[in-house]
Amino acid sequence: MNEPLAQIRAVLAATPLRWLQLAEGVSEELLRQRPAPGEWSALECLQHIVDTEGIFPQRVVALRQRQDIEAFDPEREGSQGSGAPEPGELARRFAQLRAENLELLAGVGADELERGGVHSELGPVTLGQLLHEWAAHDLDHTIQAERALMQPFIRGCGAWAPFFAANTMAGGGRGDG
């Protein structure tokens, strides 16, 4: 098996477990808490990942067939602000969707990674690039969510707070991967 492809699949397989642990172990209040104005809460990060879990497989199929793909605007096309369901329910939904998508990815071969099309905003892209982006997107929004969850703990740790300066969120921008 192609090593980058195996690593991508490993990251994509691990992400649902992390979200299930967070959704079932952390209070809903903390999961819904925005760390700063203009920043997504952990639950909003999960909702975004669920939203894109329908976009990535469509793109995989299109690029395997050398078709073009459209950009996704999470502000316009996502579910943000539509009343996110209970965190455990959302995490279980994500895990189910991801299991289905991992089945799709099991059929992708290393010989297909150079197939591509044109992204409506980014220009020429390949299937390999998309799969790398999918893994990075998972990790990016999981890190973003964990940073959101850290904020009350950073504020409460007193003299240790400077050790967490790199993770202190001062607001501005949501980062939609």
Phi, psi and omega per residue, in radians:
M1 nan 2.475 3.116
N2 -1.078 2.223 -3.066
E3 -1.039 -0.865 3.105
P4 -1.036 -0.679 3.129
L5 -1.120 -0.702 3.105
A6 -1.135 -0.710 3.133
Q7 -1.151 -0.725 3.112
I8 -1.074 -0.833 3.132
R9 -1.072 -0.674 -3.140
A10 -1.114 -0.758 3.108
V11 -1.112 -0.816 -3.112
L12 -1.134 -0.529 3.097
A13 -1.323 -0.513 -3.082
A14 -1.405 -0.521 -3.017
T15 -1.023 -0.783 -3.127
P16 -1.042 -0.659 3.128
L17 -1.080 -0.747 3.121
R18 -1.070 -0.749 -3.139
W19 -1.192 -0.655 3.076
L20 -1.085 -0.736 3.112
Q21 -1.090 -0.785 3.134
L22 -1.133 -0.814 -3.071
A23 -1.148 -0.565 -3.107
E24 -1.615 -0.293 -3.049
G25 -1.902 -0.322 -3.086
V26 -1.881 2.516 -3.117
S27 -1.075 2.589 3.103
E28 -1.074 -0.645 3.121
E29 -1.011 -0.801 -3.140
L30 -1.201 -0.685 3.127
L31 -1.105 -0.541 -3.124
R32 -1.547 -0.196 -3.056
Q33 -1.294 2.165 3.047
R34 -1.357 2.315 -3.072
P35 -1.278 -0.413 -3.122
A36 -2.883 2.766 3.086
P37 -0.976 2.353 3.103
G38 1.440 -0.001 3.130
E39 -1.836 2.579 3.089
W40 -1.342 2.538 2.963
S41 -1.298 2.961 3.076
A42 -1.042 -0.727 -3.127
L43 -1.153 -0.629 3.068
E44 -1.160 -0.606 3.054
C45 -1.093 -0.782 3.115
L46 -1.102 -0.744 3.120
Q47 -1.045 -0.710 3.109
H48 -1.108 -0.738 3.114
I49 -1.085 -0.719 3.097
V50 -1.105 -0.750 3.097
D51 -0.986 -0.772 -3.082
T52 -1.379 -0.222 3.120
E53 -1.155 -0.294 3.014
G54 -1.596 -0.386 -3.108
I55 -1.400 -0.808 -3.068
F56 -1.022 -0.806 -3.130
P57 -1.136 -0.591 3.073
Q58 -1.076 -0.715 3.137
R59 -1.193 -0.674 3.101
V60 -1.024 -0.861 -3.130
V61 -1.058 -0.802 -3.116
A62 -1.078 -0.834 -3.092
L63 -1.206 -0.563 3.059
R64 -1.081 -0.521 -3.141
Q65 -1.697 0.195 3.128
R66 1.027 0.701 3.108
Q67 -1.807 2.769 3.113
D68 -1.367 2.798 -3.136
I69 -2.287 2.645 -3.132
E70 -1.657 2.661 3.059
A71 -1.205 2.731 3.083
F72 -2.049 2.220 3.108
D73 -1.899 1.823 -3.081
P74 -1.099 -0.485 3.127
E75 -1.226 -0.620 -3.092
R76 -1.634 -0.673 -3.007
E77 -1.834 -0.180 -3.089
G78 -1.452 3.101 -3.112
S79 -1.680 0.089 -3.097
Q80 -0.951 2.371 3.083
G81 1.406 0.054 -3.107
S82 -1.671 0.343 3.131
G83 1.369 1.354 -3.114
A84 -1.021 2.441 3.104
P85 -1.195 3.098 3.100
E86 -0.961 2.412 -3.035
P87 -0.956 -0.767 3.138
G88 -1.083 -0.707 3.113
E89 -1.095 -0.758 -3.139
L90 -1.156 -0.717 3.119
A91 -1.142 -0.686 3.101
R92 -1.165 -0.666 3.083
R93 -1.084 -0.769 3.093
F94 -1.041 -0.813 -3.125
A95 -1.039 -0.697 3.125
Q96 -1.152 -0.821 3.118
L97 -1.073 -0.733 -3.128
R98 -1.138 -0.678 3.107
A99 -1.036 -0.738 3.101
E100 -1.117 -0.722 -3.115
N101 -1.245 -0.535 3.068
L102 -1.165 -0.551 3.041
E103 -1.111 -0.746 3.079
L104 -1.047 -0.805 -3.098
L105 -1.182 -0.453 3.105
A106 -1.068 -0.437 3.133
G107 -1.550 -0.051 -3.141
V108 -1.488 2.214 3.136
G109 -1.793 2.748 3.133
A110 -1.021 -0.513 -3.141
D111 -1.221 -0.178 -3.128
E112 -1.705 -0.165 -2.980
L113 -1.121 -0.396 3.125
E114 -1.563 -0.119 3.059
R115 -1.131 2.628 -3.106
G116 -2.869 -2.993 3.129
G117 -2.785 -2.821 -3.131
V118 -2.007 2.195 3.044
H119 -1.455 2.389 -3.019
S120 -1.065 -0.404 3.106
E121 -1.950 -0.553 -3.003
L122 -1.683 -0.300 -3.104
G123 1.579 -2.663 -3.073
P124 -1.080 2.314 3.093
V125 -2.429 2.740 3.095
T126 -2.001 2.858 3.077
L127 -1.065 -0.712 3.111
G128 -1.043 -0.747 3.102
Q129 -1.112 -0.725 3.118
L130 -1.067 -0.755 -3.116
L131 -1.156 -0.669 3.040
H132 -1.093 -0.727 3.138
E133 -1.122 -0.662 3.137
W134 -1.077 -0.816 3.114
A135 -1.121 -0.769 3.126
A136 -1.114 -0.681 3.123
H137 -1.066 -0.796 3.086
D138 -0.987 -0.909 -3.092
L139 -1.154 -0.696 -3.125
D140 -1.035 -0.849 -3.089
H141 -1.344 -0.423 3.027
T142 -1.238 -0.748 3.069
I143 -1.094 -0.766 3.120
Q144 -1.011 -0.775 3.133
A145 -1.135 -0.752 3.141
E146 -1.160 -0.622 3.051
R147 -1.128 -0.665 3.084
A148 -1.090 -0.744 3.140
L149 -1.166 -0.485 -3.119
M150 -1.217 -0.472 -2.924
Q151 -0.963 -0.838 3.133
P152 -1.146 -0.508 3.127
F153 -1.284 -0.657 3.076
I154 -1.108 -0.793 3.133
R155 -1.080 -0.513 -3.082
G156 -1.633 0.017 -3.039
C157 -1.646 0.110 3.005
G158 1.016 -2.157 -3.039
A159 -1.078 -0.330 3.130
W160 -1.444 -0.181 -3.075
A161 -0.878 -0.702 -3.137
P162 -1.042 -0.416 3.116
F163 -1.174 -0.294 -3.080
F164 -1.930 0.287 -3.073
A165 -0.964 -0.632 -3.121
A166 -1.187 -0.300 -3.110
N167 -1.931 0.100 3.116
T168 -1.370 2.231 -3.106
M169 -1.725 2.093 -3.131
A170 -1.733 0.006 3.124
G171 1.755 2.977 3.117
G172 1.709 2.038 2.976
G173 1.260 2.475 -3.082
R174 -1.766 -0.403 -3.094
G175 1.070 1.766 -3.069
D176 -1.949 0.473 2.953
G177 0.917 nan nan
